[in-house]
Amino acid sequence: MITTAVKARTLNSTGPFRRALLTLFSACLLFILAGCAASSTTVIEEEVVTNPKPMYSYTSLLIRDLELKRELYSGVPDAGMNQRELRYAKLPRELSGHIERYLLSHNIFKNISRDGKPPDASTLLLTGKFIRLGRFKITVVVNLSDGATGQDVASFRQTLWDVMDTTDSFSDLGRGVADFIYRIQYK
């Protein structure tokens, strides 16, 4: 009878250990799944400001659509593009709209346009290109040039990670570009 009591106690002593192990395993699984949630992470890889005069001296901004090569999102001719590829083709114009909207909310420039007059000495010209456009990662390089000389005054490289659907994340990308321009105003 004494040996039976000892065996029962030994079997019950592994119960708390199993419960703790199960709890630890469940917590790890939740952390892993939380990392796979439909959220995006923005990583600013590079910011360079080389302007000899203060950025706040520019009163106008001319936004050009970023260059997007078809090879980044499609491997078929124009006639064979599906709906998703047609949306990708419209993304540069959509991104320019987001950038314009966020910059207008910051009230940095007196004039912001996407198809305005040729730039002059008080105008910044925003150009750039998409480096990568995929289901899980978007990378853009944005250049700001002096309107009169065409000299680059600032550049910015940004990557948006964990993108589940590229078309839904462009608002975040536009906000990132606008925040960069806002940050460098007094450099």
C-alpha positions in Angstrom: 0.0 0.0 0.0 2.9 2.4 0.6 4.4 1.7 -2.8 1.1 2.5 -4.5 0.9 5.9 -2.8 4.5 6.7 -3.9 3.7 5.7 -7.5 0.5 7.9 -7.5 2.5 10.8 -6.2 5.2 10.4 -8.8 2.7 10.4 -11.6 0.9 13.5 -10.3 4.2 15.4 -9.9 4.6 15.4 -13.7 1.2 17.1 -14.1 2.4 20.6 -13.2 5.5 20.2 -15.4 3.3 19.2 -18.4 1.0 22.1 -17.7 3.9 24.5 -17.5 5.4 23.1 -20.7 2.0 23.3 -22.5 1.6 26.9 -21.3 5.1 27.8 -22.6 4.5 26.1 -25.9 1.2 27.9 -26.3 2.8 31.3 -25.5 5.5 30.7 -28.1 2.9 29.7 -30.7 1.0 32.9 -30.0 4.1 35.1 -30.4 4.9 33.3 -33.7 1.4 33.8 -35.0 1.3 37.4 -33.9 4.4 38.0 -36.1 2.5 36.7 -39.1 -0.4 39.0 -38.6 -1.5 41.3 -41.5 0.6 44.2 -40.4 3.4 46.0 -42.2 6.7 47.2 -40.9 8.4 50.2 -42.5 12.2 50.2 -42.5 13.9 53.4 -43.6 17.2 52.2 -45.0 18.8 55.4 -46.0 18.3 59.2 -45.8 20.7 61.6 -47.4 20.4 65.4 -47.5 23.1 67.2 -49.6 21.4 70.5 -50.1 23.7 73.5 -49.7 20.8 75.8 -48.9 18.1 75.2 -46.2 15.2 73.0 -47.3 12.6 75.4 -46.0 13.6 77.8 -48.7 11.7 75.7 -51.2 8.1 76.9 -51.4 6.7 74.5 -54.2 6.9 70.8 -54.8 6.4 69.1 -58.1 5.6 65.4 -57.7 6.4 63.0 -60.6 5.1 59.5 -60.6 7.7 57.0 -59.5 9.1 54.8 -62.2 7.7 51.2 -62.1 9.1 48.7 -64.6 6.7 46.0 -65.7 9.2 43.3 -65.0 8.7 43.9 -61.2 5.0 42.8 -61.3 4.3 41.0 -64.6 5.8 38.6 -67.1 3.0 38.7 -69.7 2.2 41.2 -72.5 -0.3 44.0 -71.9 -3.2 42.1 -73.5 -2.8 39.1 -71.1 -2.7 41.1 -67.8 -5.1 40.1 -65.1 -6.9 42.4 -62.7 -4.1 42.3 -60.1 -1.5 43.3 -62.7 -3.7 46.1 -63.9 -3.9 47.4 -60.4 -0.1 47.2 -60.1 0.3 49.3 -63.3 -1.8 52.1 -61.6 0.3 52.1 -58.4 2.7 54.9 -59.2 -0.1 57.4 -59.8 -1.8 56.2 -56.6 1.4 56.6 -54.6 1.8 60.1 -55.9 -1.7 60.9 -54.7 -1.0 59.6 -51.2 2.3 61.6 -51.0 0.4 64.8 -52.2 -2.4 64.3 -49.6 0.0 63.8 -46.7 2.2 66.7 -47.6 -0.9 69.0 -48.0 -1.9 68.0 -44.4 1.6 69.1 -43.1 1.3 72.6 -44.8 5.0 72.6 -45.7 4.7 74.0 -49.3 2.6 76.8 -50.7 2.1 74.9 -53.9 2.1 71.1 -54.5 1.3 69.7 -57.9 1.7 66.6 -59.9 1.6 68.1 -63.3 2.5 71.7 -62.9 4.8 74.2 -64.6 8.4 73.5 -65.2 10.3 73.8 -61.9 12.2 77.0 -60.9 14.6 77.9 -58.1 12.0 77.7 -55.4 10.6 74.3 -56.5 11.6 70.8 -55.4 11.1 68.1 -57.9 10.2 64.7 -56.4 11.1 61.7 -58.6 12.0 58.1 -57.9 11.6 54.5 -58.7 10.4 51.2 -57.4 13.3 48.8 -56.7 11.2 45.9 -55.5 7.5 45.3 -55.7 6.3 42.0 -54.4 3.7 40.3 -52.2 5.7 40.7 -49.0 8.1 43.6 -49.7 8.0 47.0 -51.4 11.2 49.1 -51.8 11.3 52.6 -53.2 14.0 55.2 -53.8 12.8 58.8 -53.8 15.0 61.7 -54.9 14.4 65.4 -54.3 16.1 67.7 -56.9 16.5 71.4 -57.1 14.1 72.8 -59.7 16.5 75.3 -61.2 19.7 73.2 -61.4 18.4 69.7 -61.3 21.0 68.8 -58.7 19.9 66.1 -56.1 19.4 67.7 -52.7 18.0 64.7 -50.8 17.4 61.0 -51.3 15.4 58.4 -49.4 15.2 54.6 -49.6 12.4 52.9 -47.8 11.2 49.3 -47.5 7.8 48.2 -46.4 7.9 44.6 -45.1 5.2 42.1 -44.3 2.9 43.4 -47.0 0.0 41.0 -47.5 -1.5 42.9 -50.4 0.6 45.6 -52.0 -2.3 47.8 -53.1 -3.5 48.2 -49.5 -0.1 49.3 -48.2 0.5 52.3 -50.4 -1.0 54.7 -48.0 1.7 53.8 -45.4 4.4 54.2 -48.1 3.1 57.7 -49.1 3.0 58.7 -45.4 6.6 57.5 -45.0 7.8 59.7 -48.0 5.8 62.7 -46.7 7.3 62.2 -43.2 10.8 62.2 -44.7 10.2 65.5 -46.4 8.7 66.9 -43.2 11.8 65.8 -41.2 14.3 67.3 -43.4 12.7 70.8 -43.6 15.1 72.3 -41.1 18.3 70.5 -42.1 
